[in-house]
Amino acid sequence: MATIKRTALLLEDEPLISMDLEATLADAGFAVVPVMTCADALAWLDGHTPDVVVVDIMLRDGPSDAVVEKLIGSEIPFIVHSGDHPNMHENTPFAHGAWVPKPAQGTELVRVARELVCGS
């Protein structure tokens, strides 16, 4: 019986970080879709629904607030992967996500992603 891969949308504009996270999530069994801009993320989300999203706050074309608002409206779970402290974003859409601060161990990111997808 084939295992269904969960899809993880990855919003990260630093190429080395993106490649590392993509490999980590793929090794954990996720089908990973990496994007570097808010525009690309919003366009992809218009036709797809990921199981989980990893979001950096600042992307190449600015803050990812609009993407996160779309995720919240669509009830798509997301992880904020940022060097910012969560308290800096208490009254923003980012407060609705799970936080895994940069830098983080890949195992921690995978654990939180699986928890959001599977509920355990």
The first five atom37 places (N, CA, C, CB, O) and aatype in JSON, in Angstrom:
{
  "aatype": [12, 0, 16, 9, 11, 1, 16, 0, 10, 10, 10, 6, 3, 6, 14, 10, 9, 15, 12, 3, 10, 6, 0, 16, 10, 0, 3, 0, 7, 13, 0, 19, 19, 14, 19, 12, 16, 4, 0, 3, 0, 10, 0, 17, 10, 3, 7, 8, 16, 14, 3, 19, 19, 19, 19, 3, 9, 12, 10, 1, 3, 7, 14, 15, 3, 0, 19, 19, 6, 11, 10, 9, 7, 15, 6, 9, 14, 13, 9, 19, 8, 15, 7, 3, 8, 14, 2, 12, 8, 6, 2, 16, 14, 13, 0, 8, 7, 0, 17, 19, 14, 11, 14, 0, 5, 7, 16, 6, 10, 19, 1, 19, 0, 1, 6, 10, 19, 4, 7, 15],
  "atom_mask": [
    [1, 1, 1, 1, 1],
    [1, 1, 1, 1, 1],
    [1, 1, 1, 1, 1],
    [1, 1, 1, 1, 1],
    [1, 1, 1, 1, 1],
    [1, 1, 1, 1, 1],
    [1, 1, 1, 1, 1],
    [1, 1, 1, 1, 1],
    [1, 1, 1, 1, 1],
    [1, 1, 1, 1, 1],
    [1, 1, 1, 1, 1],
    [1, 1, 1, 1, 1],
    [1, 1, 1, 1, 1],
    [1, 1, 1, 1, 1],
    [1, 1, 1, 1, 1],
    [1, 1, 1, 1, 1],
    [1, 1, 1, 1, 1],
    [1, 1, 1, 1, 1],
    [1, 1, 1, 1, 1],
    [1, 1, 1, 1, 1],
    [1, 1, 1, 1, 1],
    [1, 1, 1, 1, 1],
    [1, 1, 1, 1, 1],
    [1, 1, 1, 1, 1],
    [1, 1, 1, 1, 1],
    [1, 1, 1, 1, 1],
    [1, 1, 1, 1, 1],
    [1, 1, 1, 1, 1],
    [1, 1, 1, 0, 1],
    [1, 1, 1, 1, 1],
    [1, 1, 1, 1, 1],
    [1, 1, 1, 1, 1],
    [1, 1, 1, 1, 1],
    [1, 1, 1, 1, 1],
    [1, 1, 1, 1, 1],
    [1, 1, 1, 1, 1],
    [1, 1, 1, 1, 1],
    [1, 1, 1, 1, 1],
    [1, 1, 1, 1, 1],
    [1, 1, 1, 1, 1],
    [1, 1, 1, 1, 1],
    [1, 1, 1, 1, 1],
    [1, 1, 1, 1, 1],
    [1, 1, 1, 1, 1],
    [1, 1, 1, 1, 1],
    [1, 1, 1, 1, 1],
    [1, 1, 1, 0, 1],
    [1, 1, 1, 1, 1],
    [1, 1, 1, 1, 1],
    [1, 1, 1, 1, 1],
    [1, 1, 1, 1, 1],
    [1, 1, 1, 1, 1],
    [1, 1, 1, 1, 1],
    [1, 1, 1, 1, 1],
    [1, 1, 1, 1, 1],
    [1, 1, 1, 1, 1],
    [1, 1, 1, 1, 1],
    [1, 1, 1, 1, 1],
    [1, 1, 1, 1, 1],
    [1, 1, 1, 1, 1],
    [1, 1, 1, 1, 1],
    [1, 1, 1, 0, 1],
    [1, 1, 1, 1, 1],
    [1, 1, 1, 1, 1],
    [1, 1, 1, 1, 1],
    [1, 1, 1, 1, 1],
    [1, 1, 1, 1, 1],
    [1, 1, 1, 1, 1],
    [1, 1, 1, 1, 1],
    [1, 1, 1, 1, 1],
    [1, 1, 1, 1, 1],
    [1, 1, 1, 1, 1],
    [1, 1, 1, 0, 1],
    [1, 1, 1, 1, 1],
    [1, 1, 1, 1, 1],
    [1, 1, 1, 1, 1],
    [1, 1, 1, 1, 1],
    [1, 1, 1, 1, 1],
    [1, 1, 1, 1, 1],
    [1, 1, 1, 1, 1],
    [1, 1, 1, 1, 1],
    [1, 1, 1, 1, 1],
    [1, 1, 1, 0, 1],
    [1, 1, 1, 1, 1],
    [1, 1, 1, 1, 1],
    [1, 1, 1, 1, 1],
    [1, 1, 1, 1, 1],
    [1, 1, 1, 1, 1],
    [1, 1, 1, 1, 1],
    [1, 1, 1, 1, 1],
    [1, 1, 1, 1, 1],
    [1, 1, 1, 1, 1],
    [1, 1, 1, 1, 1],
    [1, 1, 1, 1, 1],
    [1, 1, 1, 1, 1],
    [1, 1, 1, 1, 1],
    [1, 1, 1, 0, 1],
    [1, 1, 1, 1, 1],
    [1, 1, 1, 1, 1],
    [1, 1, 1, 1, 1],
    [1, 1, 1, 1, 1],
    [1, 1, 1, 1, 1],
    [1, 1, 1, 1, 1],
    [1, 1, 1, 1, 1],
    [1, 1, 1, 1, 1],
    [1, 1, 1, 0, 1],
    [1, 1, 1, 1, 1],
    [1, 1, 1, 1, 1],
    [1, 1, 1, 1, 1],
    [1, 1, 1, 1, 1],
    [1, 1, 1, 1, 1],
    [1, 1, 1, 1, 1],
    [1, 1, 1, 1, 1],
    [1, 1, 1, 1, 1],
    [1, 1, 1, 1, 1],
    [1, 1, 1, 1, 1],
    [1, 1, 1, 1, 1],
    [1, 1, 1, 1, 1],
    [1, 1, 1, 0, 1],
    [1, 1, 1, 1, 1]
  ],
  "atom_positions": [
    [[0.84, -1.17, 0.0], [0.0, 0.0, 0.0], [0.9, 1.24, 0.0], [-0.96, -0.01, 1.22], [1.82, 1.34, 0.81]],
    [[0.63, 2.18, -0.89], [1.42, 3.4, -1.0], [1.05, 4.38, 0.11], [1.21, 4.05, -2.37], [-0.11, 4.5, 0.5]],
    [[2.06, 5.06, 0.61], [1.85, 6.07, 1.63], [1.57, 7.4, 0.94], [3.07, 6.17, 2.58], [2.27, 7.78, 0.0]],
    [[0.55, 8.1, 1.41], [0.23, 9.4, 0.86], [1.16, 10.43, 1.49], [-1.27, 9.77, 1.11], [1.23, 10.54, 2.71]],
    [[1.87, 11.17, 0.64], [2.77, 12.2, 1.15], [1.97, 13.44, 1.5], [3.87, 12.54, 0.11], [1.08, 13.86, 0.75]],
    [[2.3, 14.02, 2.62], [1.73, 15.3, 3.03], [2.52, 16.4, 2.34], [1.75, 15.47, 4.59], [3.73, 16.28, 2.16]],
    [[1.83, 17.45, 1.97], [2.49, 18.56, 1.29], [2.82, 19.67, 2.27], [1.6, 19.1, 0.17], [1.98, 20.09, 3.07]],
    [[4.05, 20.15, 2.2], [4.51, 21.28, 3.0], [4.92, 22.41, 2.06], [5.71, 20.86, 3.94], [5.82, 22.24, 1.23]],
    [[4.25, 23.55, 2.19], [4.65, 24.74, 1.46], [5.71, 25.44, 2.3], [3.43, 25.68, 1.16], [5.51, 25.68, 3.49]],
    [[6.84, 25.77, 1.69], [7.97, 26.36, 2.4], [8.21, 27.77, 1.87], [9.25, 25.49, 2.26], [8.58, 27.94, 0.71]],
    [[8.0, 28.77, 2.72], [8.24, 30.17, 2.36], [9.53, 30.62, 3.03], [7.04, 31.07, 2.79], [9.55, 30.93, 4.22]],
    [[10.59, 30.67, 2.26], [11.91, 31.05, 2.78], [12.7, 31.67, 1.63], [12.68, 29.81, 3.38], [12.79, 31.09, 0.55]],
    [[13.27, 32.87, 1.87], [13.98, 33.56, 0.8], [15.5, 33.43, 0.87], [13.62, 35.0, 0.82], [16.2, 33.92, -0.01]],
    [[16.01, 32.78, 1.89], [17.45, 32.53, 1.97], [17.73, 31.16, 1.35], [17.96, 32.59, 3.47], [17.31, 30.14, 1.91]],
    [[18.42, 31.11, 0.21], [18.6, 29.85, -0.51], [19.16, 28.7, 0.32], [19.49, 30.08, -1.67], [18.66, 27.58, 0.23]],
    [[20.21, 28.95, 1.12], [20.8, 27.86, 1.9], [19.84, 27.34, 2.96], [22.09, 28.32, 2.56], [19.74, 26.13, 3.17]],
    [[19.14, 28.24, 3.63], [18.15, 27.81, 4.62], [17.03, 27.05, 3.94], [17.58, 29.03, 5.39], [16.58, 26.02, 4.44]],
    [[16.58, 27.55, 2.8], [15.5, 26.89, 2.06], [15.9, 25.47, 1.65], [15.12, 27.7, 0.82], [15.12, 24.53, 1.82]],
    [[17.11, 25.32, 1.11], [17.56, 23.99, 0.68], [17.66, 23.04, 1.86], [18.92, 24.08, -0.03], [17.29, 21.87, 1.75]],
    [[18.15, 23.53, 2.99], [18.28, 22.7, 4.18], [16.91, 22.26, 4.7], [19.05, 23.46, 5.29], [16.69, 21.09, 5.0]],
    [[15.99, 23.22, 4.79], [14.64, 22.88, 5.28], [13.92, 21.96, 4.31], [13.82, 24.16, 5.5], [13.22, 21.04, 4.73]],
    [[14.08, 22.22, 3.02], [13.44, 21.36, 2.02], [13.93, 19.92, 2.16], [13.72, 21.89, 0.6], [13.13, 18.98, 2.13]],
    [[15.24, 19.73, 2.31], [15.79, 18.38, 2.46], [15.31, 17.74, 3.75], [17.33, 18.43, 2.43], [14.97, 16.56, 3.77]],
    [[15.28, 18.5, 4.83], [14.84, 17.97, 6.13], [13.39, 17.51, 6.06], [15.01, 19.03, 7.22], [13.06, 16.42, 6.52]],
    [[12.54, 18.35, 5.5], [11.11, 17.98, 5.4], [10.9, 16.82, 4.43], [10.28, 19.2, 4.95], [10.09, 15.93, 4.68]],
    [[11.63, 16.82, 3.32], [11.52, 15.72, 2.36], [11.97, 14.4, 2.98], [12.34, 16.02, 1.09], [11.34, 13.37, 2.77]],
    [[13.07, 14.44, 3.73], [13.55, 13.24, 4.41], [12.53, 12.71, 5.41], [14.87, 13.52, 5.11], [12.5, 11.52, 5.71]],
    [[11.69, 13.61, 5.93], [10.66, 13.22, 6.9], [9.37, 12.77, 6.2], [10.35, 14.38, 7.84], [8.39, 12.44, 6.86]],
    [[9.39, 12.75, 4.86], [8.24, 12.23, 4.12], [7.3, 13.26, 3.54], [0.0, 0.0, 0.0], [6.25, 12.89, 3.01]],
    [[7.64, 14.52, 3.63], [6.79, 15.57, 3.06], [7.15, 15.82, 1.6], [6.91, 16.86, 3.88], [8.32, 15.75, 1.22]],
    [[6.15, 16.12, 0.79], [6.38, 16.67, -0.54], [6.49, 18.18, -0.32], [5.21, 16.28, -1.57], [5.53, 18.81, 0.13]],
    [[7.64, 18.75, -0.64], [7.92, 20.15, -0.3], [7.84, 21.03, -1.54], [9.31, 20.28, 0.35], [8.38, 20.72, -2.6]],
    [[7.13, 22.15, -1.37], [7.03, 23.15, -2.43], [7.69, 24.42, -1.9], [5.52, 23.41, -2.84], [7.1, 25.13, -1.08]],
    [[8.92, 24.73, -2.36], [9.6, 25.93, -1.87], [9.25, 27.16, -2.72], [11.12, 25.71, -1.88], [9.19, 27.08, -3.95]],
    [[9.01, 28.29, -2.05], [8.8, 29.56, -2.73], [9.57, 30.64, -1.98], [7.27, 29.92, -2.81], [9.83, 30.51, -0.78]],
    [[9.94, 31.69, -2.69], [10.76, 32.74, -2.08], [10.05, 34.09, -1.99], [12.02, 32.91, -2.86], [10.6, 35.04, -1.43]],
    [[8.83, 34.18, -2.54], [8.11, 35.45, -2.49], [6.66, 35.23, -2.05], [8.15, 36.14, -3.87], [6.1, 34.15, -2.19]],
    [[6.1, 36.29, -1.52], [4.68, 36.26, -1.15], [3.81, 36.06, -2.39], [4.27, 37.57, -0.41], [2.84, 35.3, -2.36]],
    [[4.17, 36.74, -3.48], [3.4, 36.62, -4.71], [3.35, 35.18, -5.2], [3.99, 37.52, -5.8], [2.28, 34.69, -5.59]],
    [[4.49, 34.49, -5.18], [4.52, 33.09, -5.6], [3.71, 32.21, -4.66], [5.97, 32.59, -5.68], [3.03, 31.28, -5.1]],
    [[3.78, 32.48, -3.37], [3.02, 31.69, -2.39], [1.53, 31.87, -2.61], [3.41, 32.09, -0.95], [0.78, 30.9, -2.62]],
    [[1.09, 33.11, -2.78], [-0.34, 33.37, -2.98], [-0.84, 32.75, -4.27], [-0.62, 34.87, -2.98], [-1.94, 32.2, -4.32]],
    [[-0.03, 32.83, -5.33], [-0.42, 32.22, -6.61], [-0.54, 30.7, -6.46], [0.62, 32.56, -7.71], [-1.49, 30.11, -6.97]],
    [[0.41, 30.07, -5.76], [0.36, 28.62, -5.57], [-0.85, 28.24, -4.74], [1.66, 28.1, -4.91], [-1.52, 27.25, -5.02]],
    [[-1.13, 29.02, -3.71], [-2.27, 28.72, -2.83], [-3.61, 28.88, -3.53], [-2.23, 29.63, -1.61], [-4.61, 28.31, -3.08]],
    [[-3.65, 29.63, -4.61], [-4.91, 29.78, -5.36], [-5.37, 28.46, -5.96], [-4.74, 30.81, -6.46], [-6.56, 28.27, -6.2]],
    [[-4.44, 27.55, -6.22], [-4.81, 26.28, -6.83], [-4.5, 25.04, -6.02], [0.0, 0.0, 0.0], [-4.76, 23.92, -6.45]],
    [[-3.92, 25.24, -4.82], [-3.48, 24.11, -4.0], [-3.77, 24.34, -2.53], [-1.98, 23.86, -4.21], [-3.89, 25.48, -2.07]],
    [[-3.87, 23.25, -1.79], [-4.04, 23.33, -0.34], [-2.99, 22.43, 0.32], [-5.49, 22.92, 0.09], [-3.11, 21.21, 0.29]],
    [[-1.98, 23.04, 0.91], [-0.96, 22.23, 1.57], [-1.48, 21.7, 2.91], [0.34, 23.04, 1.79], [-2.47, 22.2, 3.44]],
    [[-0.8, 20.71, 3.43], [-1.15, 20.17, 4.74], [-0.57, 21.04, 5.86], [-0.66, 18.73, 4.88], [-1.14, 21.13, 6.94]],
    [[0.56, 21.66, 5.58], [1.23, 22.54, 6.55], [2.09, 23.52, 5.76], [2.09, 21.71, 7.58], [2.53, 23.23, 4.65]],
    [[2.33, 24.68, 6.38], [3.16, 25.7, 5.74], [4.22, 26.15, 6.74], [2.3, 26.91, 5.25], [3.93, 26.36, 7.91]],
    [[5.45, 26.3, 6.26], [6.54, 26.87, 7.04], [6.76, 28.27, 6.49], [7.86, 25.97, 6.97], [7.05, 28.44, 5.3]],
    [[6.63, 29.27, 7.36], [6.64, 30.67, 6.92], [7.76, 31.46, 7.58], [5.29, 31.33, 7.23], [7.9, 31.46, 8.8]],
    [[8.56, 32.12, 6.76], [9.46, 33.14, 7.27], [8.71, 34.46, 7.17], [10.85, 33.17, 6.47], [7.96, 34.67, 6.22]],
    [[8.88, 35.34, 8.13], [8.11, 36.58, 8.17], [8.47, 37.51, 7.01], [8.33, 37.31, 9.48], [7.57, 38.07, 6.38]],
    [[9.75, 37.67, 6.73], [10.17, 38.56, 5.64], [10.64, 37.73, 4.46], [11.3, 39.51, 6.11], [11.54, 36.9, 4.58]],
    [[10.02, 37.97, 3.3], [10.42, 37.3, 2.08], [10.99, 38.34, 1.11], [9.22, 36.54, 1.44], [11.1, 39.51, 1.45]],
    [[11.35, 37.91, -0.07], [11.99, 38.81, -1.04], [11.13, 40.01, -1.39], [12.34, 38.06, -2.3], [11.65, 41.09, -1.67]],
    [[9.81, 39.84, -1.39], [8.93, 40.95, -1.76], [8.19, 41.55, -0.56], [7.93, 40.48, -2.8], [7.16, 42.2, -0.73]],
    [[8.71, 41.33, 0.64], [8.14, 41.98, 1.82], [7.6, 40.99, 2.84], [0.0, 0.0, 0.0], [7.8, 39.78, 2.73]],
    [[6.91, 41.53, 3.85], [6.38, 40.67, 4.91], [5.28, 39.75, 4.38], [5.84, 41.52, 6.06], [4.52, 40.11, 3.47]],
    [[5.21, 38.56, 4.96], [4.27, 37.54, 4.47], [2.91, 37.58, 5.17], [4.88, 36.15, 4.65], [2.23, 36.56, 5.25]],
    [[2.51, 38.75, 5.66], [1.22, 38.9, 6.36], [0.04, 38.41, 5.51], [1.01, 40.36, 6.73], [-0.81, 37.67, 6.01]],
    [[0.0, 38.81, 4.24], [-1.14, 38.44, 3.39], [-1.23, 36.93, 3.2], [-1.02, 39.13, 2.02], [-2.32, 36.36, 3.15]],
    [[-0.08, 36.29, 3.1], [-0.06, 34.82, 2.97], [-0.61, 34.19, 4.24], [1.38, 34.31, 2.67], [-1.44, 33.28, 4.18]],
    [[-0.14, 34.66, 5.39], [-0.58, 34.1, 6.66], [-2.08, 34.35, 6.88], [0.23, 34.72, 7.83], [-2.78, 33.48, 7.39]],
    [[-2.56, 35.51, 6.49], [-4.01, 35.78, 6.6], [-4.8, 34.8, 5.75], [-4.33, 37.23, 6.18], [-5.87, 34.33, 6.17]],
    [[-4.3, 34.48, 4.56], [-4.96, 33.48, 3.7], [-4.95, 32.1, 4.36], [-4.28, 33.42, 2.31], [-5.93, 31.37, 4.29]],
    [[-3.83, 31.74, 4.98], [-3.73, 30.45, 5.67], [-4.74, 30.38, 6.81], [-2.31, 30.23, 6.2], [-5.43, 29.37, 6.97]],
    [[-4.83, 31.45, 7.59], [-5.78, 31.48, 8.7], [-7.2, 31.36, 8.18], [-5.62, 32.79, 9.52], [-8.0, 30.59, 8.72]],
    [[-7.53, 32.1, 7.13], [-8.87, 32.05, 6.54], [-9.22, 30.69, 5.97], [0.0, 0.0, 0.0], [-10.39, 30.3, 5.95]],
    [[-8.22, 29.97, 5.51], [-8.43, 28.64, 4.94], [-8.21, 27.52, 5.95], [-7.51, 28.43, 3.75], [-8.31, 26.34, 5.62]],
    [[-7.9, 27.89, 7.18], [-7.65, 26.95, 8.27], [-6.52, 25.97, 7.94], [-8.92, 26.17, 8.58], [-6.61, 24.78, 8.22]],
    [[-5.47, 26.51, 7.35], [-4.28, 25.72, 7.03], [-3.26, 25.96, 8.15], [-3.69, 26.1, 5.62], [-2.9, 27.11, 8.4]],
    [[-2.79, 24.91, 8.81], [-1.83, 25.11, 9.9], [-0.48, 25.59, 9.37], [-1.65, 23.81, 10.68], [-0.05, 25.22, 8.28]],
    [[0.17, 26.44, 10.18], [1.45, 26.96, 9.75], [2.41, 27.12, 10.91], [1.27, 28.28, 9.04], [2.01, 27.29, 12.07]],
    [[3.69, 27.06, 10.55], [4.79, 27.25, 11.48], [5.49, 28.54, 11.09], [5.78, 26.03, 11.47], [5.84, 28.73, 9.92]],
    [[5.7, 29.42, 12.04], [6.5, 30.62, 11.8], [7.94, 30.26, 12.14], [5.99, 31.85, 12.66], [8.26, 29.92, 13.28]],
    [[8.8, 30.33, 11.13], [10.22, 30.01, 11.3], [10.99, 31.31, 11.11], [10.71, 28.88, 10.28], [11.3, 31.7, 9.98]],
    [[11.28, 31.96, 12.22], [11.83, 33.31, 12.16], [12.84, 33.53, 13.28], [10.72, 34.35, 12.23], [12.8, 32.84, 14.3]],
    [[13.72, 34.48, 13.07], [14.63, 34.91, 14.12], [13.98, 35.89, 15.08], [0.0, 0.0, 0.0], [14.54, 36.19, 16.14]],
    [[12.79, 36.39, 14.73], [12.06, 37.29, 15.61], [11.52, 36.54, 16.81], [10.9, 37.98, 14.84], [11.28, 35.33, 16.75]],
    [[11.33, 37.25, 17.9], [10.71, 36.67, 19.08], [9.19, 36.73, 18.91], [11.17, 37.41, 20.39], [8.68, 37.74, 18.42]],
    [[8.46, 35.69, 19.29], [7.0, 35.7, 19.13], [6.31, 36.91, 19.76], [6.43, 34.44, 19.74], [5.29, 37.38, 19.26]],
    [[6.86, 37.43, 20.86], [6.25, 38.59, 21.51], [6.21, 39.81, 20.6], [7.01, 38.94, 22.77], [5.36, 40.68, 20.77]],
    [[7.11, 39.87, 19.63], [7.14, 40.99, 18.68], [5.93, 40.97, 17.75], [8.42, 40.95, 17.87], [5.65, 41.96, 17.08]],
    [[5.23, 39.85, 17.72], [4.13, 39.68, 16.76], [2.83, 39.26, 17.45], [4.52, 38.63, 15.7], [1.98, 38.6, 16.84]],
    [[2.68, 39.64, 18.71], [1.51, 39.23, 19.49], [0.18, 39.61, 18.85], [1.58, 39.83, 20.86], [-0.75, 38.81, 18.87]],
    [[0.08, 40.78, 18.28], [-1.18, 41.26, 17.72], [-1.18, 41.25, 16.2], [-1.47, 42.66, 18.21], [-1.77, 42.11, 15.55]],
    [[-0.51, 40.27, 15.64], [-0.44, 40.13, 14.18], [-0.94, 38.74, 13.79], [1.02, 40.36, 13.66], [-1.12, 37.88, 14.65]],
    [[-1.16, 38.53, 12.52], [-1.58, 37.18, 12.07], [-0.58, 36.09, 12.44], [-1.79, 37.18, 10.57], [-0.96, 34.93, 12.6]],
    [[0.69, 36.44, 12.58], [1.72, 35.44, 12.89], [1.5, 34.79, 14.26], [3.09, 36.08, 12.84], [1.99, 33.69, 14.5]],
    [[0.78, 35.46, 15.13], [0.52, 34.93, 16.48], [-0.34, 33.67, 16.43], [-0.16, 35.99, 17.34], [-0.4, 32.93, 17.41]],
    [[-1.0, 33.42, 15.3], [-1.87, 32.25, 15.16], [-1.1, 30.98, 14.79], [-2.93, 32.52, 14.11], [-1.68, 29.89, 14.76]],
    [[0.17, 31.12, 14.5], [0.97, 29.96, 14.09], [1.77, 29.36, 15.23], [0.0, 0.0, 0.0], [1.91, 29.95, 16.3]],
    [[2.29, 28.19, 14.97], [3.25, 27.58, 15.89], [4.61, 28.21, 15.57], [3.29, 25.98, 15.73], [4.92, 28.48, 14.41]],
    [[5.41, 28.45, 16.59], [6.7, 29.1, 16.38], [7.84, 28.12, 16.57], [6.87, 30.29, 17.34], [7.91, 27.41, 17.57]],
    [[8.75, 28.1, 15.59], [10.0, 27.37, 15.7], [11.08, 28.4, 15.33], [10.04, 26.07, 14.75], [11.29, 28.69, 14.15]],
    [[11.77, 28.94, 16.34], [12.71, 30.03, 16.08], [13.93, 29.59, 15.29], [13.16, 30.63, 17.38], [14.36, 28.44, 15.35]],
    [[14.47, 30.56, 14.52], [15.74, 30.34, 13.83], [16.85, 30.69, 14.79], [15.84, 31.19, 12.52], [16.72, 31.64, 15.56]],
    [[17.93, 29.97, 14.77], [18.09, 28.69, 14.09], [17.44, 27.58, 14.9], [19.59, 28.37, 13.86], [17.34, 27.67, 16.12]],
    [[17.0, 26.55, 14.22], [16.35, 25.43, 14.9], [16.88, 24.12, 14.34], [14.8, 25.51, 14.74], [17.32, 24.05, 13.19]],
    [[16.83, 23.11, 15.14], [17.18, 21.77, 14.68], [16.09, 21.3, 13.73], [17.34, 20.78, 15.88], [14.91, 21.55, 13.96]],
    [[16.47, 20.62, 12.68], [15.49, 20.09, 11.74], [14.49, 19.16, 12.4], [0.0, 0.0, 0.0], [13.33, 19.11, 12.01]],
    [[14.96, 18.43, 13.41], [14.07, 17.49, 14.09], [12.93, 18.24, 14.79], [14.85, 16.65, 15.11], [11.81, 17.73, 14.85]],
    [[13.2, 19.43, 15.3], [12.17, 20.23, 15.97], [11.14, 20.71, 14.95], [12.79, 21.43, 16.72], [9.94, 20.66, 15.21]],
    [[11.59, 21.18, 13.8], [10.68, 21.63, 12.76], [9.8, 20.48, 12.28], [11.46, 22.24, 11.57], [8.59, 20.65, 12.1]],
    [[10.39, 19.33, 12.08], [9.63, 18.15, 11.63], [8.62, 17.73, 12.71], [10.58, 16.98, 11.29], [7.49, 17.39, 12.4]],
    [[9.04, 17.75, 13.96], [8.14, 17.37, 15.05], [6.91, 18.27, 15.08], [8.87, 17.44, 16.41], [5.78, 17.79, 15.21]],
    [[7.12, 19.57, 14.96], [6.0, 20.51, 14.99], [5.12, 20.35, 13.74], [6.51, 21.96, 15.11], [3.9, 20.4, 13.83]],
    [[5.74, 20.16, 12.59], [4.97, 19.96, 11.36], [4.1, 18.72, 11.45], [5.91, 19.85, 10.15], [2.93, 18.75, 11.08]],
    [[4.67, 17.63, 11.94], [3.88, 16.4, 12.1], [2.76, 16.58, 13.11], [4.78, 15.25, 12.54], [1.65, 16.07, 12.91]],
    [[3.04, 17.31, 14.19], [2.02, 17.56, 15.21], [0.86, 18.35, 14.61], [2.63, 18.32, 16.41], [-0.3, 18.06, 14.88]],
    [[1.17, 19.35, 13.8], [0.12, 20.15, 13.18], [-0.69, 19.34, 12.16], [0.72, 21.37, 12.49], [-1.91, 19.52, 12.05]],
    [[-0.02, 18.47, 11.43], [-0.7, 17.67, 10.41], [-1.49, 16.52, 11.02], [0.32, 17.13, 9.41], [-2.63, 16.25, 10.63]],
    [[-0.89, 15.84, 11.98], [-1.49, 14.62, 12.53], [-2.19, 14.84, 13.86], [-0.43, 13.57, 12.69], [-2.98, 14.01, 14.29]],
    [[-1.89, 15.95, 14.51], [-2.5, 16.21, 15.82], [-1.85, 15.44, 16.95], [0.0, 0.0, 0.0], [-2.42, 15.34, 18.03]],
    [[-0.66, 14.9, 16.71], [0.02, 14.18, 17.79], [1.48, 14.5, 17.84], [-0.15, 12.69, 17.62], [2.21, 13.98, 18.68]]
  ]
}
